[in-house]
Amino acid sequence: MFTQTKCKSTTIDTWRAWAIYMVLAANLSEEQALKQACPSCDATQLCNCSSMGLNFIPSGLTGKITVLNLAHNRIKHVRSQDLQQSVNLRALLLQSNEISSIDEDSFRSLGKLELLDLSNNSLAHLSPAWFGHLFSLQHLHLQGNSYRDLGESSLFSKLRNLSSLHLGNPWVSTIRQGDFEGIAVLDKLWIDGGNLSRYEPGSLKPIKKIDHMIINLRNISAFSAIVRDLVHSVIWLEVREIILRVEKKSLVENSTLPFRIRKLTFKDAVFTDQDITQTIVLLKEITSLREIEAINCVLEGKGEWNISKTDTSAPSSVETVSVINIMIRNFHLFFDLNGMETQINKLKRLTIASSKVFMVACKLAKHFSSLLYLDFNDNLLVNNRLDETICEGAWPSLQTLNLSQNSLKSLKQTANSVNRLPELINLDISQNKFGEIPDACEWPKTLKYL
């Protein structure tokens, strides 16, 4: 009897040892397979498997990995079991693959994930089930896929810690009410909506605060509706690629004070003279606006702006204007902005860089009475034109002047010109074409930094 019991016990122990061995062997073979597929995953928390020609997510991923980079491969499908053991992942990079399908519970175990990048894949539909357990997610990238809308139910309602969101593609045509339900605050929202044709008013209103929003947009009615929705929430709005044909309808219609928007940027946009006039009038209604920026824009006009129309509208609250690399198609016909005096006397900071500026008319320059900062970097200023630009009584409050990367040749003439600025503290005249250095120059007595 004792012998039988002992024999039975030995058999159980043998089977138990055999089972443990098989599990260990399986784990070992999975780890070996992982090392073969992605050598950098060996004994490290960072697993960099990018650009390795992988057709699938490698097996053997464990809980020790915190960063998994699978970008720029040929992965087509994310399966339920692929990431099941990766419970400590903080960042998952799957961008630039060929992913067209993701099992609904593929990310179920990734409760610690903070960054998920699914951009530039082939996802025709987005599922809220993917994000239902990503309670720690802060950064989500969905741009560059092939979906046309954000689905019937809110994708983001469970993502309470989300701080940056990038979505959209050339095929997105619709943004609906409910699409952003559940998001209260964002540091950054970027929407690629170049072909957006339908925006339901109120769609972005659930988001109570956005520090910086970028939107690629061509549809002007969508632009107006989006501005009306964002005037109370966004601090910096950046609009790209728009061909601006501004409607006469107010941008703040039925909106109550106070507004939050402080900065508006146009990038790679196209304007006409009529658009600029109407834009000036409409933007004056946004009383919180302090800064306007135009970068890499095209002006199809010659500065023939309807001054009487802008004069009769409310005073502008804008204090900072930046124009960088503007292209004026009919540059040789461009006016000297005569008549704009009433629009500039409250400005405090002005940048006109890389825009072929060769002078500012003396009459206009005298009306920049509040300007403290002036940046003419990378333009076409020569000494005789600078002398007209800084005529007696011009720029009376100016403290900082940047004339770098122009065509100034005489240091003495430059000094004589800027000596007319009674408040000047900072002057940058680097990267010009100065010849002989004189023994002495007379600079403004207030100048501290040259």
C-alpha positions as CSV (number, residue, x, y, z in Angstrom):
1,M,0.0,0.0,0.0
2,F,2.8,2.4,1.0
3,T,4.7,1.5,-2.2
4,Q,1.6,2.3,-4.4
5,T,1.2,5.7,-2.7
6,K,4.8,6.5,-3.1
7,C,4.7,5.5,-6.8
8,K,1.6,7.6,-7.4
9,S,3.3,10.6,-5.7
10,T,6.4,10.2,-7.8
11,T,4.3,10.1,-11.0
12,I,2.5,13.3,-10.0
13,D,5.8,15.0,-9.3
14,T,7.1,13.9,-12.6
15,W,4.2,15.2,-14.5
16,R,4.3,18.5,-12.6
17,A,8.0,18.9,-13.4
18,W,7.3,18.0,-17.0
19,A,4.5,20.6,-17.2
20,I,6.8,23.3,-15.7
21,Y,9.6,22.3,-18.1
22,M,7.2,22.6,-21.1
23,V,6.0,26.0,-19.9
24,L,9.5,27.2,-19.4
25,A,10.6,25.8,-22.8
26,A,7.6,27.5,-24.5
27,N,8.5,30.8,-22.8
28,L,12.1,30.3,-23.8
29,S,11.3,29.6,-27.4
30,E,9.0,32.6,-27.5
31,E,11.8,34.8,-26.0
32,Q,14.2,33.3,-28.6
33,A,11.7,34.0,-31.4
34,L,11.4,37.6,-30.1
35,K,15.1,38.1,-30.0
36,Q,15.4,36.8,-33.6
37,A,12.6,39.1,-34.8
38,C,13.8,42.1,-32.8
39,P,17.2,41.8,-31.2
40,S,16.9,45.1,-29.2
41,C,14.1,43.6,-27.1
42,D,16.7,41.5,-25.2
43,A,16.9,42.4,-21.5
44,T,15.7,46.0,-21.8
45,Q,12.5,48.0,-21.2
46,L,12.8,49.7,-24.6
47,C,11.9,47.4,-27.5
48,N,12.8,49.0,-30.8
49,C,11.5,46.9,-33.7
50,S,11.0,49.7,-36.2
51,S,11.8,49.3,-40.0
52,M,12.5,45.6,-39.7
53,G,10.1,44.3,-42.4
54,L,7.8,42.7,-39.8
55,N,4.5,41.3,-41.0
56,F,3.1,40.8,-37.5
57,I,3.6,41.8,-33.9
58,P,6.3,39.4,-32.6
59,S,5.4,36.9,-29.9
60,G,7.2,36.7,-26.5
61,L,6.5,40.4,-25.5
62,T,6.5,40.5,-21.7
63,G,5.5,42.7,-18.8
64,K,9.1,44.2,-18.5
65,I,8.7,46.2,-21.7
66,T,7.6,49.8,-21.3
67,V,8.2,51.2,-24.8
68,L,7.5,49.2,-27.9
69,N,8.4,50.7,-31.3
70,L,6.9,48.8,-34.3
71,A,6.8,51.7,-36.7
72,H,7.6,51.5,-40.4
73,N,6.9,47.8,-40.8
74,R,4.3,45.8,-42.8
75,I,2.0,44.8,-40.0
76,K,-1.6,44.4,-41.3
77,H,-3.5,43.1,-38.3
78,V,-3.4,43.6,-34.5
79,R,-4.7,40.5,-32.7
80,S,-6.2,40.0,-29.2
81,Q,-3.3,38.0,-27.9
82,D,-0.4,40.1,-29.4
83,L,-0.1,42.6,-26.5
84,Q,-1.8,40.6,-23.8
85,Q,1.3,40.2,-21.6
86,S,2.6,43.7,-22.1
87,V,0.8,45.1,-19.1
88,N,3.5,47.8,-18.3
89,L,3.6,49.4,-21.7
90,R,3.8,53.2,-21.6
91,A,4.3,53.9,-25.3
92,L,3.1,51.8,-28.3
93,L,4.3,53.1,-31.7
94,L,2.5,51.4,-34.6
95,Q,2.6,54.3,-37.2
96,S,3.4,53.8,-40.9
97,N,2.4,50.1,-41.1
98,E,-0.4,48.6,-43.2
99,I,-2.8,48.0,-40.4
100,S,-6.4,47.6,-41.7
101,S,-7.9,45.7,-38.7
102,I,-7.5,45.7,-34.9
103,D,-9.3,43.1,-32.7
104,E,-11.7,45.0,-30.3
105,D,-9.9,43.8,-27.2
106,S,-6.3,44.1,-28.5
107,F,-5.5,46.9,-26.1
108,R,-7.5,45.6,-23.1
109,S,-4.5,44.9,-20.9
110,L,-2.7,48.3,-21.6
111,G,-4.1,50.2,-18.7
112,K,-0.8,52.0,-18.1
113,L,-0.4,53.1,-21.8
114,E,0.3,56.9,-22.2
115,L,1.1,57.1,-25.9
116,L,-0.5,55.3,-28.8
117,D,0.4,56.1,-32.3
118,L,-1.7,54.5,-35.1
119,S,-1.0,57.2,-37.7
120,N,-0.5,56.5,-41.4
121,N,-2.1,53.1,-41.6
122,S,-5.1,51.7,-43.5
123,L,-7.8,51.9,-40.9
124,A,-11.1,52.5,-42.7
125,H,-13.2,52.5,-39.4
126,L,-12.4,53.5,-35.8
127,S,-13.8,51.5,-32.9
128,P,-14.5,53.0,-29.4
129,A,-13.8,49.5,-28.0
130,W,-10.0,49.9,-28.8
131,F,-9.8,52.8,-26.3
132,G,-12.2,51.6,-23.6
133,H,-9.5,50.4,-21.2
134,L,-6.8,53.0,-21.9
135,F,-7.4,54.9,-18.7
136,S,-3.9,56.4,-18.6
137,L,-3.7,57.4,-22.3
138,Q,-2.4,61.0,-22.8
139,H,-1.3,61.1,-26.4
140,L,-3.3,59.6,-29.3
141,H,-2.3,59.8,-33.0
142,L,-4.9,58.6,-35.6
143,Q,-4.1,60.8,-38.6
144,G,-3.3,59.5,-42.0
145,N,-5.7,56.6,-42.1
146,S,-8.6,56.1,-44.5
147,Y,-11.7,56.6,-42.3
148,R,-14.2,59.2,-43.5
149,D,-15.7,60.1,-40.2
150,L,-15.2,59.3,-36.5
151,G,-18.0,56.7,-36.3
152,E,-21.4,56.7,-34.8
153,S,-20.5,56.8,-31.1
154,S,-17.9,58.8,-29.3
155,L,-14.4,57.2,-29.6
156,F,-12.9,59.2,-26.7
157,S,-15.5,59.1,-23.9
158,K,-13.3,56.9,-21.7
159,L,-10.0,58.8,-22.2
160,R,-10.2,61.1,-19.2
161,N,-6.4,61.8,-19.2
162,L,-6.1,62.6,-22.9
163,S,-4.0,65.8,-23.5
164,S,-3.1,65.6,-27.2
165,L,-5.1,64.3,-30.1
166,H,-4.2,64.2,-33.8
167,L,-6.7,62.9,-36.3
168,G,-8.0,63.3,-39.8
169,N,-6.8,62.6,-43.3
170,P,-7.6,63.7,-46.9
171,W,-10.8,61.7,-46.9
172,V,-12.5,62.9,-43.7
173,S,-15.6,64.7,-44.9
174,T,-17.7,65.0,-41.7
175,I,-17.4,66.0,-38.1
176,R,-20.6,65.4,-36.1
177,Q,-22.0,66.4,-32.7
178,G,-20.9,63.8,-30.2
179,D,-17.5,63.1,-31.8
180,F,-15.6,64.7,-29.0
181,E,-17.9,63.8,-26.1
182,G,-15.9,62.9,-23.0
183,I,-12.9,65.2,-23.7
184,A,-12.9,68.2,-21.3
185,V,-9.4,69.7,-21.7
186,L,-6.6,69.3,-24.3
187,D,-3.1,70.7,-24.6
188,K,-3.2,70.2,-28.4
189,L,-5.8,69.1,-30.9
190,W,-4.7,68.7,-34.5
191,I,-7.3,67.9,-37.2
192,D,-6.4,67.2,-40.8
193,G,-9.6,68.3,-42.5
194,G,-8.4,69.5,-45.9
195,N,-11.5,68.1,-47.6
196,L,-13.9,68.5,-44.7
197,S,-17.2,69.5,-46.2
198,R,-19.6,69.1,-43.3
199,Y,-19.1,70.4,-39.8
200,E,-22.1,70.2,-37.4
201,P,-22.2,73.3,-35.3
202,G,-21.5,72.4,-31.6
203,S,-19.3,69.4,-32.4
204,L,-16.2,70.9,-30.7
205,K,-18.1,72.6,-27.8
206,P,-17.8,69.7,-25.3
207,I,-14.0,70.5,-25.1
208,K,-13.9,73.3,-22.5
209,K,-10.3,74.3,-23.0
210,I,-7.7,73.7,-25.8
211,D,-4.3,75.4,-25.5
212,H,-3.4,74.9,-29.1
213,M,-5.5,73.7,-32.0
214,I,-4.2,73.1,-35.5
215,I,-6.7,72.5,-38.4
216,N,-6.0,72.0,-42.1
217,L,-9.1,73.3,-43.7
218,R,-10.3,74.7,-47.1
219,N,-14.1,74.9,-46.5
220,I,-14.8,78.5,-45.4
221,S,-18.3,77.8,-43.9
222,A,-16.7,75.1,-41.8
223,F,-14.0,77.6,-40.7
224,S,-16.6,80.1,-39.6
225,A,-18.6,77.5,-37.7
226,I,-15.5,76.1,-36.0
227,V,-14.3,79.6,-34.9
228,R,-17.8,80.2,-33.4
229,D,-17.5,76.9,-31.4
230,L,-13.9,77.6,-30.3
231,V,-14.0,81.2,-29.3
232,H,-14.7,80.3,-25.6
233,S,-12.3,77.3,-25.4
234,V,-9.2,77.6,-27.6
235,I,-6.3,79.9,-26.6
236,W,-4.2,79.5,-29.9
237,L,-6.0,78.6,-33.2
238,E,-3.8,77.7,-36.1
239,V,-5.5,77.4,-39.5
240,R,-3.6,75.8,-42.4
241,E,-4.1,75.7,-46.2
242,I,-7.3,77.7,-46.3
243,I,-8.2,79.8,-49.3
244,L,-9.7,82.6,-47.3
245,R,-13.1,83.7,-48.7
246,V,-14.5,85.2,-45.5
247,E,-18.2,85.3,-45.1
248,K,-19.8,88.6,-43.9
249,K,-21.6,86.8,-41.1
250,S,-20.1,87.5,-37.7
251,L,-17.6,85.0,-36.3
252,V,-19.0,85.5,-32.8
253,E,-22.7,85.5,-33.5
254,N,-24.8,84.6,-30.4
255,S,-21.6,84.2,-28.4
256,T,-21.3,85.8,-24.9
257,L,-18.3,87.3,-23.3
258,P,-15.7,86.5,-22.1
259,F,-13.8,85.0,-25.1
260,R,-10.7,82.9,-24.6
261,I,-8.9,83.0,-27.9
262,R,-5.7,85.0,-27.8
263,K,-3.7,84.0,-30.9
264,L,-4.7,83.2,-34.5
265,T,-2.2,81.8,-37.0
266,F,-2.7,81.4,-40.7
267,K,-0.2,79.1,-42.4
268,D,0.0,78.2,-46.1
269,A,-3.1,80.3,-46.7
270,V,-4.2,82.4,-49.7
271,F,-5.8,85.9,-49.3
272,T,-7.1,88.6,-51.5
273,D,-7.4,92.3,-50.7
274,Q,-11.1,91.9,-50.1
275,D,-10.6,89.0,-47.7
276,I,-8.1,90.9,-45.6
277,T,-10.4,93.9,-45.3
278,Q,-13.3,91.6,-44.2
279,T,-11.0,89.6,-41.9
280,I,-9.8,92.7,-40.1
281,V,-13.4,93.8,-39.5
282,L,-14.6,90.4,-38.2
283,L,-11.5,89.7,-36.0
284,K,-12.1,93.0,-34.2
285,E,-15.2,91.4,-32.7
286,I,-13.1,88.9,-30.9
287,T,-12.1,91.2,-28.1
288,S,-9.7,88.7,-26.5
289,L,-7.5,88.4,-29.6
290,R,-4.0,89.7,-28.9
291,E,-1.8,88.1,-31.6
292,I,-2.1,87.4,-35.4
293,E,0.4,85.5,-37.4
294,A,0.7,84.7,-41.1
295,I,3.4,82.2,-42.2
296,N,4.1,81.0,-45.7
297,C,1.0,82.7,-47.1
298,V,0.1,84.1,-50.5
299,L,-1.5,87.5,-51.1
300,E,-3.3,87.8,-54.4
301,G,-3.7,91.5,-54.3
302,K,-1.8,94.8,-54.1
303,G,-2.7,96.2,-50.7
304,E,-5.8,97.9,-52.0
305,W,-7.8,97.5,-48.8
306,N,-11.1,99.2,-48.0
307,I,-9.8,101.5,-45.3
308,S,-13.2,103.2,-44.7
309,K,-14.7,99.8,-43.8
310,T,-12.0,99.0,-41.3
311,D,-12.1,102.5,-39.8
312,T,-15.8,102.4,-39.0
313,S,-15.5,99.1,-37.1
314,A,-14.5,98.7,-33.5
315,P,-10.9,99.3,-32.4
316,S,-8.6,96.3,-32.6
317,S,-7.4,94.5,-29.4
318,V,-4.4,92.9,-31.3
319,E,-1.0,93.9,-29.9
320,T,1.3,91.5,-31.9
321,V,1.4,90.9,-35.6
322,S,3.9,88.5,-37.3
323,V,4.2,88.1,-41.1
324,I,6.8,85.5,-42.1
325,N,7.6,84.6,-45.7
326,I,4.6,86.1,-47.4
327,M,4.5,85.9,-51.2
328,I,2.8,88.8,-53.0
329,R,2.1,87.8,-56.5
330,N,2.0,91.3,-57.9
331,F,4.7,92.7,-55.6
332,H,5.7,95.4,-58.1
333,L,2.1,96.9,-57.9
334,F,1.8,96.7,-54.1
335,F,0.6,99.9,-52.3
336,D,2.4,101.5,-49.4
337,L,-0.5,100.8,-47.0
338,N,-1.3,104.5,-46.9
339,G,-4.5,104.9,-44.9
340,M,-3.8,102.1,-42.4
341,E,-2.7,104.5,-39.7
342,T,-5.7,103.9,-37.5
343,Q,-5.1,100.2,-37.5
344,I,-1.5,100.2,-36.3
345,N,-1.3,102.8,-33.5
346,K,-2.0,100.2,-30.7
347,L,0.5,97.6,-32.0
348,K,3.3,96.7,-29.6
349,R,5.2,94.0,-31.5
350,L,5.6,93.7,-35.3
351,T,7.6,91.0,-37.2
352,I,7.8,91.1,-41.0
353,A,10.5,88.6,-41.9
354,S,11.6,86.9,-45.2
355,S,9.1,89.0,-47.1
356,K,11.2,91.2,-49.4
357,V,10.5,94.4,-47.5
358,F,12.7,97.3,-48.7
359,M,11.1,100.2,-46.8
360,V,8.2,101.6,-44.7
361,A,6.9,105.0,-45.8
362,C,7.8,107.7,-43.3
363,K,4.2,108.9,-42.9
364,L,3.1,105.3,-41.9
365,A,6.1,104.7,-39.7
366,K,5.2,107.8,-37.5
367,H,1.9,106.2,-36.6
368,F,3.5,103.1,-34.9
369,S,3.3,105.1,-31.7
370,S,3.0,102.2,-29.3
371,L,5.4,99.8,-31.0
372,L,8.1,98.4,-28.7
373,Y,9.5,95.5,-30.8
374,L,10.2,95.5,-34.6
375,D,11.7,92.6,-36.5
376,F,12.7,93.1,-40.2
377,N,15.0,90.0,-40.3
378,D,15.9,88.6,-43.8
379,N,14.5,91.4,-46.1
380,L,15.8,93.8,-48.7
381,L,16.6,97.0,-46.7
382,V,19.5,99.1,-47.9
383,N,20.9,102.2,-46.2
384,N,19.0,104.9,-48.1
385,R,15.7,103.1,-47.7
386,L,16.5,102.5,-44.0
387,D,17.0,106.3,-43.7
388,E,13.4,106.9,-45.0
389,T,12.0,104.0,-42.8
390,I,13.5,105.5,-39.7
391,C,12.7,109.1,-40.4
392,E,12.6,111.8,-37.7
393,G,9.6,111.0,-35.4
394,A,9.1,107.5,-36.6
395,W,8.8,104.5,-34.2
396,P,8.9,106.8,-31.1
397,S,8.6,104.0,-28.5
398,L,10.7,101.4,-30.1
399,Q,13.0,99.4,-27.7
400,T,14.1,96.4,-29.8
401,L,15.0,96.5,-33.5
402,N,16.2,93.5,-35.6
403,L,17.7,94.4,-39.0
404,S,19.7,91.2,-39.4
405,Q,20.1,89.6,-42.9
406,N,19.4,92.6,-45.0
407,S,21.6,94.5,-47.5
408,L,23.0,97.3,-45.2
409,K,26.6,98.3,-46.3
410,S,27.5,101.4,-44.3
411,L,27.8,101.0,-40.5
412,K,28.0,104.7,-40.1
413,Q,24.8,105.4,-42.0
414,T,23.1,102.6,-40.1
415,A,24.1,104.2,-36.8
416,N,22.9,107.6,-38.0
417,S,19.5,106.2,-38.9
418,V,18.9,104.3,-35.7
419,N,20.2,107.2,-33.7
420,R,16.7,108.8,-34.3
421,L,15.1,106.2,-32.0
422,P,15.0,107.8,-28.6
423,E,14.1,104.6,-26.6
424,L,16.2,101.9,-28.4
425,I,17.8,99.3,-26.1
426,N,18.4,96.3,-28.3
427,L,19.7,96.3,-31.9
428,D,20.6,93.4,-34.1
429,I,22.4,94.3,-37.4
430,S,24.3,91.0,-37.9
431,Q,24.6,89.2,-41.3
432,N,24.5,92.4,-43.4
433,K,27.1,93.5,-46.0
434,F,29.1,96.1,-44.0
435,G,32.4,97.2,-45.6
436,E,34.9,99.4,-43.8
437,I,34.4,99.8,-40.1
438,P,34.6,103.5,-39.1
439,D,36.7,104.7,-36.1
440,A,33.5,105.9,-34.3
441,C,29.7,105.7,-34.7
442,E,27.1,107.7,-32.8
443,W,24.5,105.3,-31.4
444,P,21.4,106.1,-29.3
445,K,22.3,106.9,-25.7
446,T,19.8,104.3,-24.5
447,L,21.4,101.4,-26.5
448,K,22.6,98.6,-24.2
449,Y,22.9,95.5,-26.6
450,L,24.3,95.7,-30.1
